[in-house]
Amino acid sequence: MKDRQIVLLYKKFYEPERMILGSRARVPGAVKRELEEQGVDVVDAVEFDERRLAPLVDALEETASAESSRTEFVELTEERRKLLAELFALLGESGASAALPRVIEECLRLGLEHVELLASRLRRECVE
């Protein structure tokens, strides 16, 4: 797999609001155009020059300062990873596919729609 394919795979899987590729060296024109056509901002030939890094730093500060960029990390046990893999497999078999954050968001929406069923299962677990 080529570097640009890895970047595009990452973008597809994680669906970031904005993706910026900072490259120390100059990115070949065709590769840069391909990435930009896919929605990746490319800041290349930055080397170690602070002035050339400025656009990248500005973009990172803008993204980091946005309140909506807050992220919560959840530990996935082996059992949770298995359940997630099973869910993705079943979604794939049904012809549906989405990135992990989108699948989790929809699962949470389903939980809200079926809160009584969810609460019942959780209460049962507390008793057992």
PyMOL commands that set and color helices and strands:
alter all, ss='L'
color gray80, all
select helices_A, chain A and resi 3-14+29-37+50-65+67-69+78-93+100-113+115-127
alter helices_A, ss='H'
color red, helices_A
select strands_A, chain A and resi 19-22+40-43
alter strands_A, ss='S'
color yellow, strands_A
deselect
rebuild
show_as cartoon
